[in-house]
Amino acid sequence: MKLMKKTAAVQAKKLGSRKLLLVIVMGVIVVICGAGFGYSRVQNRSRDLQASDVNQDGTIDILDEAAEIETAQETQDQPEDAPVQPAPGVEAQIYDLKLIGFYLHDHALIGGTYIPDGAPSTSTDFEIFSKGIDLGTCSVVQDITHDYPDNKKQKITLQSVAAQKVVLYDGENTVTVTCPQPGGDIVKSMKVRMMDLKPELCRDFSFSESAVTATTVDELKSGVAGTWSGCVTTPWRPKYHVAIVFNSDGTYSTASNEVLDGYRTPVLYYGLDGTDPNKKYSLAALPDGTFGGDITITFGGTSVQNQLKNVKLMSDKLSFEFLHRNRYGPVKFELSR
């Protein structure tokens, strides 16, 4: 009898363990699925955001520009299937527009879209879906703010037809349809930002390293203090122009000097620009004979310490590499004063 009770207890314990294991497995599946759904929502949001995609708590939604490019391509590969249906009871209406595969009812503003092969423009289809309107009486206008070299504005009159080819240029493109009606004009428009992924202010930038003029940490600290400007190279974005001030008290401030492909990239690619007492840097000699250190970036109340590598002072030139969380990068700076 005692043996039977013991056996039953063991079996009950095993059954309980199996149930617990099943519950844990199901919980893991729910978490993974939920995380996947959340990531999918992040991927498909408008790309008209600050390039760094850094949250206030210092976490990063999309780690690099390669992910952004992949996201944009995935989104472009999955356009809407059809326009919306005309509103019932309305005789004259423009019920939808279609530009580069997207419909107005779902994408009045199309986030960053990449031009193939870095060309300055690309051709695509534009369609007007209307009911009870003579499109010949309408005006179709494309307003362009070119991204390079001087943000020049341009207006192009398009054909007043249901379907046509239009040329979209590097920069901001807005296509507006205006149809006069007795009760007032019917106006519909779509906007898209096209990106060529090419440098602008740094397009012809050159930087040549010369002999190092600071051979001790004290010399480096003294020589680095001051105002610097130049270009930044990352694995994810076109080269962009920046200004950075290193103060002798170990604080620093940053300013991004250009809007590149519609985005003002933070100087260090991550974090926020400007002045903040928590933005600090330190320099040190490393065991491999080079100079490096730490630099703290801020996210509006949150600070994250990061790594500096290969710091070289060459009289009026300064170069160094920045690694976010000591692993994302390198973000390379080539500066002068």
N, C-alpha and C positions, 0 to 999 in steps of 0.2 A: 504493500500500500504506500509506504514512504517513498519507494522508488518511483511509483506511478505519479505521485504528487510532484516529486522533483522533476520528472520528465515533462509533465504538463507545465510546470513553471518555466522550464527552459524554453519550451516551445512558445509559450506566451511572450517571453522576453524577446525571442527571435522575431515573432510576428510584430511586436511593438517596434523593434529596430527597423524592420522592413517598412512599416508605415511611416516612421520618422524619415527614413531615407527617401521614400516616395514623395513626402511633403517637401523635403529639401530640394529634390530634383525639380518638382513642379515650380517651386518658388524661383529657382535659378532660371528656368525657361521663361517665366513671366518677366523677370528682370531683364533678361537678354532681349526678349521681344520688345519690351517697353523701351529699352535703350535704343534698339534699332529704329523704332518708330520715331523717337525723339530726334535721332541723328538724321533720319530722312527729312523731318520737318526743318531742321537746321540747313540741310543741303539745299532745299528748294526755296528758301527765303530770297527776297530781292538782294542782289549783290551790290546795291547802291549804298554800302556801308563803309565805315572806316576800315581800311585794308587790314589792320592788325586783328580785327575780330576778337578783341580782348575784353572779357567781362570785368565788372568792377571788383570782383574778388580775385582777379588775377588768372582765372582759368581761361582757356582758349577754346573756342568752338571749332574753328578750322585752323589747323596749325600752319599752313603755308599756302602760297599762291597756287602751287600745283594742284592742291585740293580744290581751290576755287575754280581753276580752269576746268578740271574734271566735272565739277558740279554744274558749271555753265553749259558744258557740252552735253551732259546727261539731260539737263532741262531742255536744251534746244532739240535734242533727239526725240523728245516726247511732246510734240505740240498738241493742242486741242484738236479734237476730231471734227468739230463742226461749229458754225456760228450759233448764237442763241436764236430762238424763234422770234418773229416780229411780235410786238405787243398787240394783243387783241383790241379791236375798237379804235385803233389809231390809223388814220388814213395815210398820212405822210410821215415817214420816219426813216432814219438811218439806224438800224438795229444792231449793227456790228461793223467793225473794221478788222482787217487782218494784215499784220506786218511781220516779216521774217518767221512765219509759222505760228505766231501768237495772235489771239483774238482780244479785241478791246475789252470784252466783258470779263476777261480774266487777268489782263495785263495792260492797264492803261499806261503804266510806266514799266518798261522792260529794263531790268538792271544790266550791269556790264556784260556786253556781248563781244566776243573776240573775233577780230577780222582775220580770216585765214592767211597764213604766211606773212603776217605783219604788213600787209598792204595798206595803203592810205584810205582805201574805200572798198566796198563790195556791193554787188548788185543783188536785189532780192525782189520778191513779189509784194505788191500792195493791193488790197481788195476792199471795195466798199459794198456793204450789204444794205440795200435800201428797199423801201416799199412806197409806192405812190409818189415818187420824186423823179423829176427829169434831171438826171445828173448833169446834163449839159448846161443847166442854169447855175450849177454850184461852182465854187472855187476850191481848188485843192492846192495847198501851199506847203512847202517843206522849208522849215526854218532850221538853220545849221549854226552851231557854235563850234568852230574848228578847234581841235585840242592843241595843235602845234602849227606854227611857232608862236602865234600872238593872240589866240582865242578870237580870231576874226569871225564876224557874223555874216551870214549869207542867206538870201531868200531865193528859193526856186519855185516857179509856178509849174505845177504838174498838170497832166491831162485830167479833164473832168469825165472820167470813164470808170466803169465798175472794176476793171482789173488792168494793172500795168506794172512794168518794171521800174523800180526806183533805185537810185544809188545812195547808199548810206556811207557817211564819211566818219573818219576818226574824230570823235567828239560827240556832241549832243545833237540828235536829230529829232525834230518834232514835225509830224505830218498832220495838218489840220484840214478838215472838210467843212465848208460853210455853205449851207443851202438856204436861200431866201424863201420864206413862206409868209402867207398873209398874217399869221399869228405871231410872227417873229422868226428870226434865223434859227435854223437847226445847226448846231456846231458840235462836231466830234473830233477828237484828236488822240494820237498815240505818240509816245516819246520813247526813244531808245538811245542808250549811250553805247557807242562803238569804241573798241579799244584795239590799238595796234601793238600794244606791249613793247613799245620802243621808248628809249630815253628821250627826254626833251631838253631841259636845261643842261643835262649832262651828256647830250648826244655827241658833242665833239670834245668832251673832257679828256685830258691826258694827265698822267701823274707818274713821275719817274722817281724812284727811291735813290737817295744819295747816302753819303757817309753819315753814320749815326753820331750825333753831337752830345748826347747824354749817355755817359757810361756808368753812372751811379744812380741810385734811387733818388738821392737829394737833388742831383742835377736834373733828373727827369721831372720830379715834382715842380721844381722851380721853372723849368722850361715849358712845361705843359700849360701852366696857368695863363689864361688869356682867351681871346676870341678866335675861333677857327671856323672856316667854311670850306665846303667841298662836296664830294659825291660819295654816295653809299651804294655798295653792291650787295645784293642778297640772293639766295637761291631761288627766290619766288617772284620778285618784282623787277621791272626795269630800273636801271640806275637812276637815283633821284638826288636832288640837291638839298643840302642842310646847312644849318649854322649851330654851333655848340660853344658854350662858354664854360671853361673849367676855372673855378675860383680857387684861390690859394688856401681857403679854409676847408677844402675837401667837398664842397658842394658844386653843383653844375646846373646849367639850364640849357634848354634846347628850343629850336624853332625850325619848323619845316618850311622851306622857301618856295615850294611849288605844288600845284595840283596836277597830278599825273594820271591821265586816263580817268579823270573825274574823281580821284581819291587824293586826299592829303595824307600821305603816309607819315606816321610818327618818325622822328629822327632815328630812334633806335629800333624801328619797325614795330616794336611792342611798347605798350605803356602810353602815357600822355606826355605831350610837350609842355613847355612853359617852365615856370620857376616854382619850386616846392622845396621847403627845408628838409624834406626826407629824401630828396634826390642827392645822393652822395657817391663819391668814388674814392678808391684808394689804390695806390700803386706799390708794387713790391718786385724784388728780384726773385726769379723762379729757379729751381734747381737745374734746369737745362741751359742756364746762362742767358735766357731772355727776360724781358720785363712783362709783367702782367698785373692782375689785380682784380678788384671787384667794383661793380657799379650797381646801384640800386635804382630801379624804375618804379614809378607809382601809377596806380590805377584809380585815383580819386579816393584816397583813404586807405588803400592797401599798398604795401611795398613788397617788392620781390628783388632779392639779391641775385646778380648775374655775374658772369665771368668775363674779364678782359684778357686777351692774349696778344702776343707779338706786338707789344707797344714799342714804337720806334719814333724817336724825336730826331729830326734831321734839320736843324737850324729852324727855318721858317716852314717846315713841312712836318706833318704828323700822320702816322698810320697806326691802326690797331684793329683787332677783331673782337667782336662781341658775340657771346653765346648766351641765349636766353635759357634760364634754368640750367645753365652749364651744358646744354646739349642741342638746342635748336639754333641753327645757323650754319656757317658763320655769317655774321653781318659785318662786312668789311668797310672801314672808313679810310678815305684818302683826303686829307685836309691841308689847308695852307692858311697863312695869315699875312 
